[in-house]
Amino acid sequence: MVSAASPAALRAQAARLRDWLEADESPAVADVGYSTVTTRSTLEHRGVVVADDRAELAEGLSALAAGLPAANLVEGRAAAGSGVVWVFPGQGSQWVGMALELWDVSPAFAARMSECERELSGLVDWSLREVLADEAALARVDVLQPALFAVMVSLAEAWRAAGVVPDAVVGHSQGEIAAACAAGIISLADGLRLVVARSRAIGAGLSGHGAMASLAVPAEQLDTGAVSVAAVNGPPRRGDLRGRRRRPARRGRLGDPR
């Protein structure tokens, strides 16, 4: 994380950190990240780069220094006195093996996951722990969505156990159900029943009857009548465009009204 008192100073800070990394290859990326978060003053204007290696870190810092967007960069301005908000995502945030290590090392996380598994045992014919390591199982929407719900509400318990209590919660798509559960609006049992029923309805009745794409472009650019914009999720940072089945041949690209 890089922070500064003004946008210009933030870009200068990013450039200095990038140049230092290029000149000294000894620090590990994780050590750099830890140091920037824990040993430096946190100022109003901030940029966060998510990176697994030095190349990704340099790429994100270069974009921040140039004032350009990047897939692994989040830039913003921290409001004074702002609270903690938990954001629960929708489908697509999963990967094979997710949460298994945390299940073994976090008592709070493990307790909630085990509770989810007990509740699910009367609703589904699969094991929560087993499907998290099964790529084929996670490809099924009726498995994936309940598994993601369990991980999300269990992460919430892990944060609470660490002393982090939200001032607000918000969710997108199935994340709305997890957010409602984390806020105490619905019980864990009701949340699981709801997400199981929802995922089965999507898998059985709606699959194959439509298509959707996520695009990193301004909404105005798609306001041509060729597509319908269902939601504007945020700034155009990144996107994942999947081909549509039976797409009319005359429509060569999204946004082309011809």
C-alpha positions as a Markdown table, in Angstrom:
| # | Residue | x | y | z |
|---|---|---|---|---|
| 1 | Met | 0.0 | 0.0 | 0.0 |
| 2 | Val | 1.2 | 3.5 | -0.9 |
| 3 | Ser | -0.4 | 6.6 | 0.7 |
| 4 | Ala | 0.2 | 10.3 | 0.4 |
| 5 | Ala | -1.3 | 13.7 | 1.2 |
| 6 | Ser | -2.3 | 14.5 | -2.4 |
| 7 | Pro | -2.7 | 12.7 | -5.7 |
| 8 | Ala | 0.5 | 14.1 | -7.1 |
| 9 | Ala | 2.4 | 13.0 | -4.0 |
| 10 | Leu | 0.8 | 9.5 | -4.3 |
| 11 | Arg | 2.1 | 9.1 | -7.8 |
| 12 | Ala | 5.6 | 10.3 | -6.8 |
| 13 | Gln | 5.6 | 7.8 | -3.9 |
| 14 | Ala | 4.6 | 5.0 | -6.2 |
| 15 | Ala | 7.4 | 5.9 | -8.6 |
| 16 | Arg | 10.0 | 6.0 | -5.8 |
| 17 | Leu | 8.9 | 2.6 | -4.5 |
| 18 | Arg | 9.0 | 1.1 | -8.0 |
| 19 | Asp | 12.5 | 2.5 | -8.7 |
| 20 | Trp | 13.8 | 1.3 | -5.3 |
| 21 | Leu | 12.5 | -2.2 | -6.1 |
| 22 | Glu | 14.2 | -2.2 | -9.5 |
| 23 | Ala | 17.5 | -1.2 | -7.9 |
| 24 | Asp | 17.4 | -3.7 | -5.0 |
| 25 | Glu | 16.1 | -7.2 | -5.8 |
| 26 | Ser | 16.7 | -8.7 | -2.3 |
| 27 | Pro | 13.4 | -7.8 | -0.5 |
| 28 | Ala | 10.6 | -10.3 | -0.9 |
| 29 | Val | 7.2 | -9.1 | -2.2 |
| 30 | Ala | 5.5 | -10.1 | 1.0 |
| 31 | Asp | 8.0 | -8.2 | 3.1 |
| 32 | Val | 7.5 | -5.1 | 1.0 |
| 33 | Gly | 3.8 | -5.3 | 1.4 |
| 34 | Tyr | 4.0 | -5.9 | 5.2 |
| 35 | Ser | 6.4 | -3.0 | 5.6 |
| 36 | Thr | 4.3 | -0.5 | 3.6 |
| 37 | Val | 1.2 | -1.3 | 5.7 |
| 38 | Thr | 2.7 | -1.5 | 9.2 |
| 39 | Thr | 5.7 | 0.8 | 9.3 |
| 40 | Arg | 4.5 | 4.0 | 7.4 |
| 41 | Ser | 2.0 | 6.7 | 8.1 |
| 42 | Thr | -1.4 | 6.2 | 6.5 |
| 43 | Leu | -2.4 | 9.3 | 4.7 |
| 44 | Glu | -5.6 | 10.3 | 2.9 |
| 45 | His | -4.8 | 9.4 | -0.8 |
| 46 | Arg | -4.1 | 5.6 | -1.1 |
| 47 | Gly | -3.2 | 3.0 | -3.7 |
| 48 | Val | -3.1 | -0.7 | -3.1 |
| 49 | Val | -1.3 | -3.1 | -5.5 |
| 50 | Val | -2.1 | -6.8 | -5.4 |
| 51 | Ala | 0.8 | -8.9 | -6.6 |
| 52 | Asp | 2.2 | -12.4 | -6.3 |
| 53 | Asp | 5.7 | -11.5 | -7.7 |
| 54 | Arg | 8.0 | -8.5 | -8.4 |
| 55 | Ala | 6.8 | -8.1 | -12.0 |
| 56 | Glu | 3.2 | -7.7 | -10.9 |
| 57 | Leu | 4.2 | -5.3 | -8.2 |
| 58 | Ala | 6.2 | -3.2 | -10.6 |
| 59 | Glu | 3.4 | -3.2 | -13.1 |
| 60 | Gly | 0.9 | -2.0 | -10.5 |
| 61 | Leu | 3.2 | 0.7 | -9.1 |
| 62 | Ser | 4.0 | 1.9 | -12.6 |
| 63 | Ala | 0.3 | 2.3 | -13.4 |
| 64 | Leu | -0.2 | 4.1 | -10.1 |
| 65 | Ala | 2.7 | 6.4 | -10.8 |
| 66 | Ala | 1.3 | 7.2 | -14.3 |
| 67 | Gly | -2.2 | 7.7 | -13.1 |
| 68 | Leu | -3.5 | 4.8 | -15.1 |
| 69 | Pro | -5.8 | 1.9 | -14.2 |
| 70 | Ala | -4.5 | -1.6 | -13.8 |
| 71 | Ala | -6.1 | -5.0 | -13.1 |
| 72 | Asn | -4.2 | -5.3 | -9.8 |
| 73 | Leu | -4.5 | -1.7 | -8.6 |
| 74 | Val | -7.1 | -0.1 | -6.4 |
| 75 | Glu | -6.8 | 3.7 | -5.8 |
| 76 | Gly | -9.0 | 5.8 | -3.6 |
| 77 | Arg | -9.4 | 8.5 | -1.0 |
| 78 | Ala | -10.0 | 7.5 | 2.6 |
| 79 | Ala | -12.7 | 9.5 | 4.4 |
| 80 | Ala | -12.0 | 10.8 | 7.9 |
| 81 | Gly | -13.8 | 8.7 | 10.5 |
| 82 | Ser | -14.9 | 6.1 | 8.1 |
| 83 | Gly | -16.1 | 2.7 | 9.5 |
| 84 | Val | -15.5 | -0.9 | 8.5 |
| 85 | Val | -17.7 | -2.3 | 5.8 |
| 86 | Trp | -17.7 | -6.0 | 4.9 |
| 87 | Val | -18.4 | -6.7 | 1.2 |
| 88 | Phe | -19.7 | -10.2 | 0.3 |
| 89 | Pro | -19.1 | -11.2 | -3.4 |
| 90 | Gly | -21.2 | -13.2 | -5.7 |
| 91 | Gln | -20.3 | -16.3 | -7.8 |
| 92 | Gly | -16.9 | -16.3 | -9.4 |
| 93 | Ser | -14.7 | -15.6 | -6.4 |
| 94 | Gln | -13.9 | -19.3 | -5.9 |
| 95 | Trp | -10.8 | -21.5 | -6.5 |
| 96 | Val | -10.1 | -25.1 | -5.9 |
| 97 | Gly | -8.7 | -25.7 | -2.4 |
| 98 | Met | -10.1 | -22.4 | -1.0 |
| 99 | Ala | -10.5 | -22.1 | 2.7 |
| 100 | Leu | -9.0 | -25.6 | 3.5 |
| 101 | Glu | -5.9 | -24.2 | 5.1 |
| 102 | Leu | -7.8 | -21.7 | 7.1 |
| 103 | Trp | -10.2 | -24.4 | 8.2 |
| 104 | Asp | -7.2 | -26.2 | 9.8 |
| 105 | Val | -5.6 | -23.1 | 11.5 |
| 106 | Ser | -8.5 | -20.8 | 12.5 |
| 107 | Pro | -10.7 | -22.1 | 15.4 |
| 108 | Ala | -13.4 | -19.5 | 14.7 |
| 109 | Phe | -13.5 | -20.2 | 11.0 |
| 110 | Ala | -13.4 | -24.0 | 11.5 |
| 111 | Ala | -16.3 | -23.8 | 14.0 |
| 112 | Arg | -18.5 | -21.9 | 11.6 |
| 113 | Met | -17.6 | -24.1 | 8.6 |
| 114 | Ser | -18.4 | -27.2 | 10.7 |
| 115 | Glu | -21.8 | -25.7 | 11.7 |
| 116 | Cys | -22.5 | -25.0 | 8.0 |
| 117 | Glu | -21.6 | -28.6 | 7.1 |
| 118 | Arg | -24.0 | -29.9 | 9.8 |
| 119 | Glu | -26.8 | -27.8 | 8.5 |
| 120 | Leu | -26.1 | -28.7 | 4.9 |
| 121 | Ser | -26.1 | -32.5 | 5.7 |
| 122 | Gly | -29.9 | -32.5 | 5.7 |
| 123 | Leu | -30.1 | -30.5 | 2.4 |
| 124 | Val | -27.4 | -31.9 | 0.1 |
| 125 | Asp | -25.7 | -35.2 | -0.6 |
| 126 | Trp | -22.1 | -33.9 | -0.6 |
| 127 | Ser | -19.5 | -33.0 | 2.0 |
| 128 | Leu | -18.5 | -29.3 | 2.3 |
| 129 | Arg | -14.8 | -30.0 | 3.0 |
| 130 | Glu | -14.6 | -32.5 | 0.1 |
| 131 | Val | -16.1 | -30.3 | -2.6 |
| 132 | Leu | -13.7 | -27.4 | -1.7 |
| 133 | Ala | -10.9 | -29.6 | -3.1 |
| 134 | Asp | -12.9 | -30.9 | -6.1 |
| 135 | Glu | -12.7 | -28.9 | -9.3 |
| 136 | Ala | -15.5 | -30.8 | -11.0 |
| 137 | Ala | -17.8 | -30.3 | -8.0 |
| 138 | Leu | -17.2 | -26.6 | -7.9 |
| 139 | Ala | -18.2 | -26.4 | -11.5 |
| 140 | Arg | -21.8 | -27.2 | -10.5 |
| 141 | Val | -23.7 | -24.1 | -9.5 |
| 142 | Asp | -25.8 | -26.1 | -7.0 |
| 143 | Val | -22.6 | -27.1 | -5.1 |
| 144 | Leu | -20.6 | -23.9 | -5.7 |
| 145 | Gln | -23.1 | -21.4 | -4.3 |
| 146 | Pro | -23.7 | -23.1 | -0.9 |
| 147 | Ala | -19.9 | -23.7 | -0.6 |
| 148 | Leu | -19.2 | -20.0 | -1.2 |
| 149 | Phe | -21.9 | -19.0 | 1.2 |
| 150 | Ala | -20.3 | -21.2 | 3.9 |
| 151 | Val | -16.9 | -19.7 | 3.3 |
| 152 | Met | -18.2 | -16.1 | 3.4 |
| 153 | Val | -20.1 | -16.4 | 6.7 |
| 154 | Ser | -17.1 | -18.3 | 8.2 |
| 155 | Leu | -14.7 | -15.6 | 7.2 |
| 156 | Ala | -17.0 | -13.2 | 8.9 |
| 157 | Glu | -16.7 | -15.2 | 12.1 |
| 158 | Ala | -12.9 | -15.3 | 11.8 |
| 159 | Trp | -12.8 | -11.5 | 11.5 |
| 160 | Arg | -15.1 | -11.1 | 14.5 |
| 161 | Ala | -12.8 | -13.4 | 16.5 |
| 162 | Ala | -9.9 | -11.1 | 15.5 |
| 163 | Gly | -11.7 | -8.1 | 16.9 |
| 164 | Val | -12.9 | -6.6 | 13.6 |
| 165 | Val | -16.6 | -5.7 | 13.8 |
| 166 | Pro | -18.3 | -4.1 | 10.8 |
| 167 | Asp | -20.3 | -0.9 | 10.8 |
| 168 | Ala | -22.2 | -2.1 | 7.7 |
| 169 | Val | -22.4 | -5.1 | 5.4 |
| 170 | Val | -23.2 | -5.2 | 1.7 |
| 171 | Gly | -23.5 | -8.1 | -0.7 |
| 172 | His | -23.7 | -8.7 | -4.4 |
| 173 | Ser | -25.9 | -11.4 | -5.9 |
| 174 | Gln | -25.7 | -14.5 | -3.6 |
| 175 | Gly | -23.4 | -12.4 | -1.4 |
| 176 | Glu | -26.6 | -10.5 | -0.3 |
| 177 | Ile | -27.7 | -13.7 | 1.5 |
| 178 | Ala | -24.4 | -14.0 | 3.3 |
| 179 | Ala | -24.5 | -10.3 | 4.2 |
| 180 | Ala | -28.0 | -10.7 | 5.7 |
| 181 | Cys | -26.7 | -13.7 | 7.8 |
| 182 | Ala | -23.7 | -11.8 | 9.0 |
| 183 | Ala | -25.9 | -8.9 | 10.0 |
| 184 | Gly | -28.2 | -11.2 | 12.0 |
| 185 | Ile | -31.2 | -10.6 | 9.8 |
| 186 | Ile | -31.5 | -14.2 | 8.9 |
| 187 | Ser | -30.2 | -17.3 | 10.7 |
| 188 | Leu | -27.5 | -19.5 | 9.4 |
| 189 | Ala | -29.9 | -22.4 | 8.8 |
| 190 | Asp | -32.3 | -20.1 | 6.9 |
| 191 | Gly | -29.5 | -18.6 | 4.8 |
| 192 | Leu | -28.3 | -22.1 | 3.8 |
| 193 | Arg | -31.8 | -23.2 | 2.9 |
| 194 | Leu | -32.2 | -20.1 | 0.8 |
| 195 | Val | -28.9 | -20.4 | -1.1 |
| 196 | Val | -29.4 | -24.1 | -1.7 |
| 197 | Ala | -32.9 | -23.5 | -3.1 |
| 198 | Arg | -31.6 | -20.6 | -5.2 |
| 199 | Ser | -28.7 | -22.5 | -6.6 |
| 200 | Arg | -30.9 | -25.5 | -7.6 |
| 201 | Ala | -33.3 | -23.2 | -9.3 |
| 202 | Ile | -30.5 | -21.5 | -11.3 |
| 203 | Gly | -29.0 | -24.8 | -12.2 |
| 204 | Ala | -32.2 | -26.6 | -13.2 |
| 205 | Gly | -34.4 | -24.0 | -14.6 |
| 206 | Leu | -32.3 | -21.1 | -15.9 |
| 207 | Ser | -29.0 | -22.6 | -17.1 |
| 208 | Gly | -28.6 | -22.4 | -20.9 |
| 209 | His | -31.4 | -19.8 | -21.4 |
| 210 | Gly | -29.2 | -16.7 | -21.5 |
| 211 | Ala | -25.7 | -15.3 | -21.4 |
| 212 | Met | -23.9 | -12.6 | -19.5 |
| 213 | Ala | -20.6 | -10.8 | -19.9 |
| 214 | Ser | -18.5 | -8.7 | -17.5 |
| 215 | Leu | -16.8 | -5.7 | -19.2 |
| 216 | Ala | -14.3 | -3.2 | -18.0 |
| 217 | Val | -15.8 | -0.3 | -20.0 |
| 218 | Pro | -17.9 | 2.8 | -19.0 |
| 219 | Ala | -21.7 | 2.0 | -19.1 |
| 220 | Glu | -22.3 | 4.9 | -21.5 |
| 221 | Gln | -20.2 | 3.1 | -24.1 |
| 222 | Leu | -22.7 | 0.2 | -24.1 |
| 223 | Asp | -25.8 | 2.4 | -24.4 |
| 224 | Thr | -26.4 | 1.5 | -28.0 |
| 225 | Gly | -29.4 | -0.8 | -27.9 |
| 226 | Ala | -27.3 | -3.9 | -28.7 |
| 227 | Val | -27.0 | -5.1 | -25.2 |
| 228 | Ser | -28.9 | -4.6 | -21.9 |
| 229 | Val | -26.8 | -3.4 | -18.9 |
| 230 | Ala | -27.9 | -5.3 | -15.9 |
| 231 | Ala | -25.6 | -3.6 | -13.3 |
| 232 | Val | -22.7 | -1.2 | -13.1 |
| 233 | Asn | -20.5 | -2.7 | -10.4 |
| 234 | Gly | -17.8 | -0.1 | -10.1 |
| 235 | Pro | -15.0 | 1.7 | -11.9 |
| 236 | Pro | -13.8 | 0.0 | -15.1 |
| 237 | Arg | -10.7 | -1.7 | -13.6 |
| 238 | Arg | -10.9 | -5.1 | -15.1 |
| 239 | Gly | -13.2 | -7.5 | -17.0 |
| 240 | Asp | -13.8 | -11.1 | -18.0 |
| 241 | Leu | -15.6 | -11.4 | -21.3 |
| 242 | Arg | -17.0 | -14.9 | -22.1 |
| 243 | Gly | -18.3 | -15.8 | -25.5 |
| 244 | Arg | -22.1 | -16.0 | -25.9 |
| 245 | Arg | -23.7 | -19.1 | -27.3 |
| 246 | Arg | -25.8 | -18.5 | -30.4 |
| 247 | Arg | -24.6 | -14.9 | -30.6 |
| 248 | Pro | -26.0 | -13.3 | -33.8 |
| 249 | Ala | -23.3 | -13.3 | -36.4 |
| 250 | Arg | -24.2 | -9.8 | -37.5 |
| 251 | Arg | -23.2 | -8.5 | -34.1 |
| 252 | Gly | -19.4 | -8.6 | -34.3 |
| 253 | Arg | -18.8 | -6.9 | -31.0 |
| 254 | Leu | -20.7 | -5.7 | -28.0 |
| 255 | Gly | -21.9 | -2.2 | -28.4 |
| 256 | Asp | -22.2 | -2.4 | -32.2 |
| 257 | Pro | -25.9 | -1.6 | -33.0 |
| 258 | Arg | -25.8 | -3.0 | -36.5 |
